[in-house]
Amino acid sequence: MLRRVSLAPVLAPMLALVLLATGAAAAADPTIHDPAKVPAGAYAMDPRHASLIIKIPHMGGFSHYTMRFNTLSGMFTYDPAAWQTTKVAITVDPRSVDTADNVFSKTIAGYFEPEKYPTITFNSTALTSDAEGHGQLTGDLTFHGVTKPVTLDVAFNGYGSGFPVSGPRMGFSGTGKIKRSDFGVTAARPFAGDMVDLVFEAEFVKK
């Protein structure tokens, strides 16, 4: 004779955990999408949720070879009443370039001469934005010992409480372009193109 076994004692805790996780995730979502309503304060980059991707044409355009810088840091102080004055400072470690091939990554990093130029920095000088949080961030990019003005297209993804252990945060996405020859980096030409596409994602945690 088969005995009916109730699964409720097992399923109930599992269901509770799923609901709790779902509720926590929803609570952590961005809740403010208007930059003018974001709390004032100092914000520091969350390196675990930041990336800089670069794409460069291979041999005239067969493809756009893609690499990533793994080590970034940055910060800014935000005042919603004077958001145009926001100054963003970003630092990238050129040694952290990652091609998914350790040997080739070291070769690429060598083109940047990191012993002589140990950091890549961006310091903003101007910020414009529309009502939906799309705008342009202009600043001075110092790369390979050369400083040039660069303008980035930036989208504000929102502000939210985040998970309790990490704290409130802002999120951004953006793109830009530079000519590497402008910064004296001409290695591997003509096999690698001159125009470099930049794609970045960044989250900043309120301090």
C-alpha positions as CSV (number, residue, x, y, z in Angstrom):
1,M,0.0,0.0,0.0
2,L,1.4,3.4,-1.0
3,R,1.6,6.0,1.6
4,R,0.8,9.6,0.7
5,V,3.7,11.8,1.6
6,S,3.2,15.6,2.0
7,L,5.8,17.8,0.3
8,A,4.7,20.9,2.1
9,P,7.4,20.8,4.8
10,V,10.0,20.8,2.0
11,L,8.4,23.1,-0.5
12,A,7.3,25.8,1.8
13,P,10.8,26.9,2.9
14,M,12.0,26.7,-0.7
15,L,9.1,28.9,-1.8
16,A,9.8,31.3,1.0
17,L,13.4,31.6,-0.1
18,V,12.4,32.2,-3.7
19,L,9.9,34.9,-2.7
20,L,12.4,36.5,-0.4
21,A,15.1,36.6,-3.1
22,T,12.7,37.9,-5.7
23,G,11.5,40.6,-3.3
24,A,15.0,41.6,-2.3
25,A,16.1,41.8,-6.0
26,A,13.1,44.0,-6.8
27,A,13.9,46.3,-3.8
28,A,17.5,46.6,-5.0
29,D,16.4,47.8,-8.5
30,P,17.0,51.4,-9.6
31,T,14.1,53.5,-8.2
32,I,15.2,57.0,-9.3
33,H,15.7,57.8,-12.9
34,D,15.7,61.6,-12.7
35,P,19.3,62.8,-11.9
36,A,17.8,65.9,-10.2
37,K,16.3,63.6,-7.5
38,V,19.4,61.7,-6.7
39,P,20.8,62.3,-3.2
40,A,23.8,64.5,-2.9
41,G,27.1,63.1,-1.7
42,A,30.3,61.4,-2.6
43,Y,30.2,58.3,-4.8
44,A,33.0,55.8,-5.4
45,M,33.2,53.3,-8.2
46,D,32.3,49.7,-7.4
47,P,35.2,47.8,-9.1
48,R,33.2,44.6,-9.2
49,H,30.6,46.3,-11.3
50,A,32.7,48.3,-13.7
51,S,34.2,47.5,-17.0
52,L,36.0,49.2,-19.9
53,I,35.8,47.4,-23.2
54,I,37.9,48.5,-26.2
55,K,37.4,47.4,-29.8
56,I,39.9,47.9,-32.5
57,P,39.7,47.0,-36.3
58,H,41.7,44.0,-37.3
59,M,43.5,44.1,-40.6
60,G,41.4,46.8,-42.1
61,G,38.1,45.7,-40.7
62,F,37.7,41.9,-40.8
63,S,36.5,42.2,-37.3
64,H,36.8,44.5,-34.3
65,Y,39.1,42.8,-31.9
66,T,37.8,43.1,-28.3
67,M,39.7,43.6,-25.1
68,R,38.8,44.5,-21.5
69,F,40.5,46.4,-18.8
70,N,39.9,44.7,-15.5
71,T,41.2,47.2,-12.9
72,L,39.4,50.5,-12.7
73,S,38.8,53.0,-9.9
74,G,37.0,56.4,-9.7
75,M,34.9,58.8,-7.8
76,F,32.8,62.0,-8.0
77,T,30.9,64.3,-5.7
78,Y,27.3,64.9,-6.7
79,D,25.0,67.8,-6.1
80,P,21.6,67.5,-7.8
81,A,21.1,71.3,-7.6
82,A,24.3,71.9,-9.6
83,W,24.8,68.6,-11.4
84,Q,26.6,70.4,-14.3
85,T,29.6,71.0,-12.0
86,T,30.1,67.2,-11.3
87,K,33.8,66.3,-11.7
88,V,34.5,62.7,-12.4
89,A,37.9,61.1,-11.9
90,I,38.7,57.7,-13.4
91,T,41.9,55.7,-13.3
92,V,42.6,52.5,-15.3
93,D,45.5,50.2,-14.8
94,P,47.0,49.5,-18.3
95,R,48.5,46.2,-17.0
96,S,45.0,44.9,-16.5
97,V,44.2,44.6,-20.2
98,D,42.6,41.2,-20.8
99,T,42.4,39.5,-24.2
100,A,41.5,36.0,-22.7
101,D,45.1,35.0,-23.8
102,N,47.6,35.6,-21.0
103,V,50.6,35.8,-23.4
104,F,48.9,38.1,-25.8
105,S,47.5,40.3,-22.9
106,K,51.1,40.9,-21.8
107,T,52.1,41.8,-25.4
108,I,49.2,44.3,-25.6
109,A,50.0,45.8,-22.2
110,G,53.6,46.2,-23.3
111,Y,52.5,48.5,-26.1
112,F,51.2,50.9,-23.4
113,E,54.7,51.0,-21.7
114,P,53.2,50.6,-18.2
115,E,56.5,50.8,-16.5
116,K,56.9,54.4,-17.8
117,Y,53.1,55.3,-17.8
118,P,51.6,53.2,-15.0
119,T,48.1,54.7,-15.2
120,I,45.5,55.8,-17.7
121,T,43.4,58.7,-16.3
122,F,40.3,60.6,-17.2
123,N,39.3,63.8,-15.5
124,S,36.1,65.4,-16.6
125,T,35.8,69.1,-17.4
126,A,32.2,69.5,-18.5
127,L,28.9,67.6,-18.3
128,T,25.7,68.0,-20.3
129,S,22.4,66.1,-20.0
130,D,18.8,66.0,-21.1
131,A,15.8,65.3,-19.0
132,E,16.1,61.6,-19.5
133,G,19.6,61.3,-18.2
134,H,21.4,61.0,-21.6
135,G,24.3,63.4,-22.1
136,Q,27.9,64.0,-22.8
137,L,30.9,63.9,-20.5
138,T,33.9,65.8,-21.7
139,G,37.3,65.6,-20.0
140,D,41.0,65.2,-20.3
141,L,42.3,61.7,-21.1
142,T,45.9,61.0,-20.2
143,F,47.1,57.9,-21.9
144,H,50.7,56.8,-22.7
145,G,51.9,60.1,-21.3
146,V,49.8,62.3,-23.7
147,T,46.7,64.3,-22.6
148,K,43.9,65.0,-25.0
149,P,40.3,66.1,-24.6
150,V,37.7,63.3,-25.1
151,T,34.0,63.4,-25.2
152,L,32.0,60.4,-24.0
153,D,28.3,59.7,-24.6
154,V,26.8,58.7,-21.3
155,A,23.5,57.3,-20.1
156,F,22.3,57.5,-16.5
157,N,20.7,54.1,-15.7
158,G,19.3,55.1,-12.3
159,Y,19.8,55.3,-8.6
160,G,18.6,52.8,-6.0
161,S,19.2,51.3,-2.6
162,G,21.1,48.3,-3.8
163,F,21.5,45.3,-1.6
164,P,22.0,46.2,2.1
165,V,25.6,45.0,2.2
166,S,26.6,47.2,-0.7
167,G,24.6,50.4,-0.2
168,P,22.9,52.9,-2.4
169,R,24.3,53.3,-5.9
170,M,24.2,55.0,-9.3
171,G,24.7,53.2,-12.6
172,F,26.0,54.5,-15.9
173,S,26.6,53.2,-19.4
174,G,28.6,54.9,-22.1
175,T,30.6,54.9,-25.3
176,G,33.4,56.9,-26.9
177,K,36.1,56.9,-29.6
178,I,39.8,57.8,-29.6
179,K,42.6,57.6,-32.2
180,R,45.4,55.7,-30.5
181,S,48.0,57.5,-32.7
182,D,46.9,60.7,-31.0
183,F,48.4,59.2,-27.9
184,G,51.6,57.9,-29.5
185,V,50.5,54.2,-29.5
186,T,51.1,53.0,-33.0
187,A,52.3,49.4,-32.4
188,A,51.0,46.6,-34.6
189,R,49.9,48.9,-37.4
190,P,48.7,48.2,-40.1
191,F,47.5,44.9,-38.7
192,A,45.5,46.8,-36.0
193,G,43.5,50.0,-36.9
194,D,43.9,53.4,-35.4
195,M,40.4,54.2,-34.3
196,V,39.5,52.6,-30.9
197,D,35.9,52.2,-29.7
198,L,35.3,52.5,-26.0
199,V,32.4,50.9,-24.2
200,F,32.0,51.2,-20.5
201,E,29.7,50.2,-17.7
202,A,30.0,51.6,-14.2
203,E,28.3,51.6,-10.8
204,F,29.2,54.1,-8.1
205,V,28.3,53.5,-4.4
206,K,27.3,56.3,-2.1
207,K,29.8,56.9,0.7
